[in-house]
Amino acid sequence: QEAIAHLENDLDIDLLITDQAMPNMTGVELADQVRGFRPDLPIILATGYAELPNDASAALVKLGKPFDQIQVAAAIKRAINAAEQAEVAS
């Protein structure tokens, strides 16, 4: 809930990286809520799970754990591209 409040009030945030396993909601649930008011925000889901959950948005980019800086940079590029494509499609 704290992340949602920050993202609603601070439009200078350009990227969300979240974990899938969190207390009170999953990373996919957080991403879905954020998409409701920030559809253009690139979102990366960091997870140790092999696959994204079935309910994950196509615009959500998976970053598998463990990861290094090169993988983070590549995920950021993919997330920006996915957000741009989702914005064009809507």
N, C-alpha and C positions, 0 to 999 in steps of 0.2 A: 504494500500500500504506500510505503514511503517513496519507493521508486516512481510509482504512478503520480504522486503529488509533485515530485520534482520535474517529471517530464511534462506535466500539464502546465507548470508555472515557469519553466525555464526553456524557452525556445532556442537557446544557444547550444543545447545538447544536440549533437549531430549523429550520435551512434549509441545503440544500446547493446551491451554484451551481458547476457544473463546465463545463469546455470539452469539446467532442467530441474534438478532436485533442490527445492527450497522449502522452507516451512510455509504453510498456509496456502500456497499456490505453486504450480509448476512454472517453469520458464515459458512453456507454450501458452499457458493461461495468461501470464503477464504480457507476452507478445500480442495475444489476441485483444486484450484490453487496450494496450497502447495503440494498436492499429486503428481502434475506434476513433481516436482523437489526433493521432499523428501517423496517418497512413503512409507518409513519405519517409519515415524514419527507418534507416537501415538497422536491422536487428540480427544479432548473432546469438545462437544458442550453443553454449559450451556444455558438452555432455560426454560422459564416458560410455553411454549406451551406443550400440552399434548402429542403430537406425533412429531416425526421427519418429516420434509417435505419429500414428495415422491421422490425428487431428491437427497436425502441424501445417501451417500455411506454406504454400509454395515459395513465398517471398522470404521465408525464414531460412537463414543459412546456418548449417551445422558446423561447429568447430569441435572435432573430436579430441578428447583428452587422452594422454597428455599432448601438449602442443608447444611449438617453439615460436619465435618471433616471425619467422618466414611464413608459417602457417597462419598466424594471426593476420599478417599483412594481406595474404591471399584471401582470407575470409572477409576482411574489410572490403576489399575490391568487389568480391562476389555479392556482399550485402548491399553495397551502394548500387551495383548494377540491378540487383533484384528489386530494390525499392524504386528505382527509376522506371523499370519495366512495369511494376505494379501500378505506379502512378499514371503512366501512359495508358494502361489498360482500363483504368477506372474513369 
